[in-house]
């Protein structure tokens, strides 16, 4: 199956339910969070944060990145466009590395991911086949700022 462009609902994959020990990953251009699904004493599911990274470049103003000194802007000859593209490329690279590292260390059964649509396709198409096969739900939505207590509801 070609994975050049992956739909949020892939017809060839069976829908997997969230189970204990699954990994949930939520990401956007500035943050990456990974959770492990756990079970409470009452038998309900909960999640435990296992990694939380923030990418500083994505939070900085472009004008401050182009400045050589405080208050002195650098040359603005189209640098903004290339700088935004480079910041996106770097954050995608960090998200991919974090995703692979988290899954190599913690993956037992399956994992699920949520990211904005443009990023989600880039992440999923860049994965090894072994990681792609264990992928469950793909949600095309930015859930980084959703409260931990509500996050599991989006993956049902």
SVG drawing of the C-alpha trace seen along z (x, -y; Angstrom):
<svg xmlns="http://www.w3.org/2000/svg" viewBox="-15 -49 39 55">
<polyline fill="none" stroke="black" stroke-width="0.4" points="0.0,0.0 1.4,-3.4 1.5,-5.8 2.3,-9.0 -0.9,-10.6 -2.7,-9.0 -6.4,-9.7 -7.5,-10.1 -9.6,-7.0 -7.5,-4.4 -9.9,-1.8 -7.2,0.9 -6.6,0.7 -8.9,2.1 -10.0,-0.3 -8.3,0.5 -9.7,-0.3 -7.7,-2.0 -6.3,0.6 -4.2,0.5 -0.5,0.1 -1.2,-1.7 0.7,-4.9 -1.1,-8.2 0.9,-10.9 -0.3,-14.4 1.8,-17.0 1.8,-20.3 4.5,-22.5 5.6,-23.6 4.9,-20.7 5.1,-16.9 3.4,-14.9 3.3,-11.1 1.1,-9.3 0.8,-5.7 -2.7,-4.3 -3.0,-2.8 -5.8,-1.1 -7.1,-2.3 -8.1,-0.1 -11.7,-0.6 -11.0,0.8 -11.3,-2.5 -8.6,-3.8 -6.3,-6.7 -3.2,-8.1 0.2,-8.8 2.5,-11.4 5.8,-9.8 7.3,-12.6 6.6,-16.3 8.8,-18.5 8.4,-22.1 10.3,-23.4 11.5,-26.9 12.0,-28.2 8.3,-27.8 7.5,-30.2 9.9,-32.9 8.9,-35.9 10.4,-35.8 11.6,-39.4 13.7,-38.4 15.2,-35.5 16.2,-37.8 17.7,-40.4 21.4,-40.7 21.0,-42.8 18.1,-43.8 16.1,-46.3 18.1,-46.0 16.3,-43.9 18.4,-41.9 17.9,-42.1 14.4,-41.3 14.9,-39.9 12.5,-37.0 14.2,-35.6 10.8,-35.2 9.4,-32.7 12.5,-30.5 12.8,-30.8 9.2,-29.7 9.9,-26.7 13.1,-25.8 11.4,-26.1 8.6,-23.8 11.2,-21.3 13.1,-21.3 10.0,-20.8 8.9,-17.9 12.3,-16.3 12.1,-16.6 8.5,-15.2 9.6,-12.2 12.6,-11.5 10.6,-11.8 7.8,-9.6 10.3,-6.9 12.2,-7.1 9.0,-6.9 7.6,-4.0 10.9,-2.0 11.0,-2.3 7.3,-1.9 5.4,-0.2 3.6,3.0 0.5,3.2 -0.6,0.3 -0.3,-3.5 -2.5,-6.4 -1.7,-9.9 -3.3,-13.3 -1.7,-16.2 -2.9,-19.0 -3.7,-17.5 -0.6,-18.7 1.7,-17.4 -0.2,-14.2 0.4,-13.1 4.1,-14.0 4.5,-12.0 2.7,-8.9 4.3,-8.7 7.8,-9.0 7.4,-6.0 8.8,-2.5 6.3,0.2 6.6,1.9 5.5,-1.2 2.8,-1.9 1.3,1.5 0.8,1.0 -0.8,-2.5 -4.4,-2.6 -6.3,-5.9 -5.2,-8.9 -6.9,-12.1 -6.4,-15.2 -6.8,-17.7 -4.4,-19.7 -5.0,-18.2 -1.8,-19.5 -3.6,-21.9 -6.5,-19.6 -6.6,-18.7 -5.1,-15.3 -8.5,-14.3 -10.3,-15.0 -7.8,-13.7 -8.8,-10.0 -12.3,-11.0 -11.0,-12.1 -9.5,-8.7 -12.7,-6.6"/>
</svg>
